[in-house]
Amino acid sequence: MHAPRPSAAGGLVVASSHAACPIEAVAEIAAAIGERALAGGIIFCSSRYTREGLAAAIGEKLGHVPLAGCTSAGEITGRGYDADSLLFMGFPAEDFTFRVMHVSDLDSFDPEDARRRIRHLAANARHEARILGEGASEVALFLVDGLSHREELLTMTVQDALGDIPLIGGSSGDGLIFSETGVLCDGAFRSGTAAIVMLASARPMQVYSECFYEPGPARMVVTAADPERRIVHEINAAPAADEYRRLAGRPGAELNTAFFAAHPPMVRAGGTYHVRAVQTANPDGSLTFYGAVDRGIVLAVGEPVDRIARLKSFFARLRDEVGEVDHVLGFDCVLNRIDAESGQITSKVSELYAANHVAGFNTYGEQFRAAHLNQTLSCLVIGR
């Protein structure tokens, strides 16, 4: 059993536990909170925990704290990249307000009803935030079922309803099982669900998104696809998997998560290239993606930049723009983690994350403002 890692007094309450028993894990988190009065908290949990047992323990020990949370594909704790753990980030009541709402049954999602509810949530949150004084920072945290295939529609709808309040978040994971993920809602971890948290603070808060790939010269045109299921059957009028391998320069390679992480497809949108990551290769030669795909889309094959140098520059910029940083709430794509393992830089990335107070989870996709992204580090930076 590993002791939780609480933050310094006066800062956010950030703690993690590696206890295998959910009751013990939540008890360690509760001990780290102690007597601190919290406006609310975020929980990310390994999929090794039984959902029912963990939810029951959370309800018993932390039921007095407004919470949002989800299952993960890996956690980011005080160690950097972590696994088989429970992570908690608590927002002190003296500096924050925290309001959460849920959107359930995503298969029958009604954008107009959601916009109305979100605007009502934002108005109430803004009214509540008056106690923090003039000029409070506002942000919306967003957690969504990572197997729902609804992230694009939800992200655009939520950001549209929020207006100038920035959205940041991640898609829940289940290791790399791709079976069922859960978002904490009404005392249970539920699939087909999203959570929106309106967070306001007297402290500086800013959202960022960083990608570690650049488009290479190879181009792929999707010529046959099933957009509803995010499946691409043909690229350049050839079987998708074979053509993807060929254009990545590895025609005989096994198509696995390490391959997808090293050669991410990228799409140009809004003048910038974004990763549109592959989730799985299917027995019929098709590819299932983490994000929206359709016939006619043009994809580049991404090539990695020097990730360690990019991260050092990124964290330096955060400090320049935000000042002294309390914590960085990080939504880091699971494919970034896999590529770090393949490139044998996991320990270096973890050291940088720990040194820069990053806490969060590995996602099946990231939400940044109105966009659903893949293979980024998207984050909320919270100052002192």
N, C-alpha and C positions, 0 to 999 in steps of 0.2 A: 504494500500500500504506500502510496506517495502522498506527502502532505500537500494541501492546496497551496496555491501561490497568490496570496492576497496582495493587493497594491498597497502603497504607502498611505498612511493616515491622511485624510483630506482629499485623496484622489478617488478615482473610480474603484469599486470593489471588484477585482478581477481574480478569480480563483479557479483551480482545476483539481480534479480528483481522478485517480486511476483505480480506485476500489472497484472490484468486479461486481460486488453486491450493490444494486441501485440504492438501497436504504443507506448503506454506509457512504456511498459516493455523495448523495444529497446531504447527508449529515455533515460531511466535511465542508461542503459549500456553505451550509447554514452556520457552521462554526466560524468560517472566514468572514461572513457578514456580521456576526455578533450583534451588537446593539445599534449598528448603523441604520438610520432611517433612509429608505430607498424610495425614489419615485417609481422605479420599475427595474426590470432586469431582462437580460437575454441569455438563453441557454442553448448550447449546441452539444449534441450527444452522439457518441459512437452508436452504430446500429447493432453492436453486440448486446446492448442492454435490451431486456424485454420491455416493450413499449408500455404494457400495462403496469408492470412493476415500477418502472421509472416514473410514470405519470402519477401513480399512487403516492410514491415517496415525495415527489415534488409538491403534490397537493397537501400532504401532511406537514412537511417542514417549511415550505415556502409559499403556502397558500395565501399569506397576508400580503405578498408582493405581486403587483401587476407584472405579468410575464409574457414573453413571446419566445419561441424557440423552434428548433427543428432537428431532425436527424442529419448526419453528416457523412461525407466520404473521407473523413480525416479531420483532426482538430489542429488549431494553432494555439499553443499555450505559452507559458513562460520558457519552455524548452525550444520553441520554434515549432517545426512540424511535429505532430504528435498523433497518437492513435489509441484506441480503446479507452478513451477518456471522456470526462464530462467537464465542459467549460462553462463558466458563468461570468457575466459582466453586469455589474450593478451600478445604477446611476443615482448618486446621492440626492436626497430630496432638497437639500439646501441650494443646489445648483441646477436642477433639472425638473422638467415636467414630462410625463410619459403617459400616452393614451394609446390603447391598442384596439383594433377592430379586425374581424375575420371575414373572409369571403369563402364560403363553402360551396360544394357541388360545382366545381369549375367546369364540368362538362356542359352545364346549362348556364354558364356565366352571362349575365345581362349587363352590358356596358353602361347603359343609361341609368339603371338602378344603382350600379356601383359608383358612378360619378356623383350621383345625388348623396349617397351615404358618405363618400370620402370628403366631399365639400362640407358636409355637416360635421364630420370628425375634425377636419382642419379648423373650422370656425370655432368649435368648442375648445380645441387645443390652444388656439391662439388666445382665446379669452382667458383660459387657465394660466397661460404663460405670462400674463401681466404681472403676476407676483414676482417674476424674475427681474422686472425693471424694463426700461426702454432698450430697444435694440437687441433683444434676445435672438440668438441664432435658432433657426428651425430646419429640421431635416425629417424625411420620412424613411424609416427602415422597412424593408420589404423582404419577406420570406415566403417562398412558394414551392409547392410540390414539384420536385425536379423531374418527375415522370409524367407530368400533366399535359405536356405539349401545348400549354396555353400561355407561356410566359410572355411572348411578344404582345399578344392582345392585352393581357393584364397590365404589363409595364406601360404601354402607350396610354391605356385608359386611366391608370392611376396617376401618371405624371400629368396628363391633360387636366385631370380634376384638381390636382395640387397647384397648378399654375407655376409660380416662381419658387416654390419650395422644392429643393432637390430630392430626388429619390435615389436610394442606394440599397443594394441587397443581394441575395443569393438564392439559388435553387437547391432545395434539400437533396441529400444523397443517402445511399444505403451501402457504404463501402464501394464496391464496384459490382454489386449483385444485379442491379437494374430490375428489381422485383417490386419493391414497395418502399416509399419514403414517407416520412411523417412530419407534419407541422403541428406544434402544440396549440390546441384550441379547446376551450371549455373543459380543461382537465384531462385531455387525452391527446395522443399523437395521432393525427388523422391524415389520410391521403386525400387528394382532390381538394386541398385547402390552401389558402394563402393568409398571411397576417400582415397588417400594415400598422406600424407604430409611428405616431407623431411624437417626435422628440424635440424639446426646446431646451435651451440652456443659456445661462448668463456667460458661459465660456465660449470661446471661438470654436466653431465646428465647420469643417469643409469636406466635400466629397472629391475623390480622385479616382482615376482608372488608368492603369499602366499595362501595356502589352509588351511581350518580349520576343516578338516575331515581326519580320518584314516580308512583303510579298516578293517571291522569286519570279523568274521570267516565265515559268510554265503556266499555261492557262487551261482551265477545264470548263467546258460549257455543258451544263446539265441538259440532256436531251430527252430523258424520260424519268419521271418522278411521281411519287405519291405524297403531295404536300401535307395532307392530313396526318399521315403517320411519319413524316419527316424522312422518308426513304427515297434514295436516288438509285434508279435502276440502270441508267446509262449516262456515261460521260463521253462527250465527243462521238456519240453514236456507237460506242463500244461498251461492253459490260463494265459497270462502274468501278468495281474493285480492281480489275485488271488495268484499266486505264489510269486510275489513281496511282497504283504501284509504279507503272511505267513512267508517268510524268514526275514522280518523286525520285526517279533514278534508281529504283530498287525493284525491278520486275519480278524477282523471285522471292521477295521477302514475305515473312508471315505478317498478316494484317492483325495487329493486336494494339492494345492501348499505348504501348511504347512507340509504335510506328505512328499512330494518330497524333501523339503528343509531339513527336519530332518533326512531322511534316503536316502542320495544320492547314487545311484549306482556308483561304481568306477571301472575303467579299468586300467590294468597294461600296461604301454608303456614306453620303454626306461629305464626300471629298476625302474620306479616310478609310483605310483598310481595317477590317475587323475579322477576327477568327470566326469561322463557322465550323465548329469542330465535329469530327466523326465520333460517334458513340460505339458502334459495333459494325463488324462485317458479317453479312448474313450468308447462309449456305448457298443461296441462289446467285451469289455474286453481286448483290446490291449492298448499299451502305446506309445505315441509319445514323442520322445526325442529331446533335444536341439542340440545334436551332432550326429556324424555318428555312426550307429549301423548296424550290419550284423549278419547273422547266424554263429554260432560257437564262437562268442565273449564270454569271461568269465568275469562276473561282480561280484565284492564284494559289500556287503551292507555297506556303510560308516557310521561311528560313529563320533560324534563331539568331538573335543578337547576343552580345556578351551580357548575360543576365546579371551577373554579380556587379559589373560596372553600372548597368542600367539601374539596379536597385539602389546602389550607393548614391547615385545622382538623384534618384527619385526621393529618397529619404532626406537628402540635403535640401531639396526644394520644399518639402513639407515643412521642415523646420524654419526655412526662410520665410515662408508665407503664413504659417500659423503661429510661430513662436515656440515656446516650450510646450512639448507634447506630453499629455498625460497617457493616452493610449490610442492606438490605431485599431479600429474595428475592421478586420480584414475578411473579405470574401474572395478566396483564392481558388481558382479552378483546379479540380483534381488532376487535370492533365498537366498543369504546371508542376505539380508535385511529382507525377510520374516521369516527366522529362528531366526534372532535377535528379531523380534517382538514376535514370539512364545515363545522365551526364556526370554522375558521381559528384554532384555539387550540393547534395541535400544538407550536409552539415554546414556549409558556408551560407546557404540561404537561411537555415535555421538560426545561425548565429546573428545574421543581420535582422531577422524578424525579432529575435529576443532582445537585441540591443536597442531596437527602435519601438519596443513595447507593442508589437502586433499581437492581437488576440482575435480569434475568429474560427472559420472552418473552411474545409475544402468542399467546393460546390460542384453541382452539375450545370452551372451557368451563373452568370452575374448580371445584375440589373444596375444600370447606371443612367440616371435621368430617364429618358424615354426609350432606351435601348436595352435589349436582351443580348448579352455578349457571351463569348466563350474564351477561355484561356487568357484571362486577365487577372491582375490583382486589383480589384475594385475595393475602395475602402472609405470609411468615415474617420477623419482625423479630429480628435478632440483635444483641445488645448487645456492648459492649466487655468 
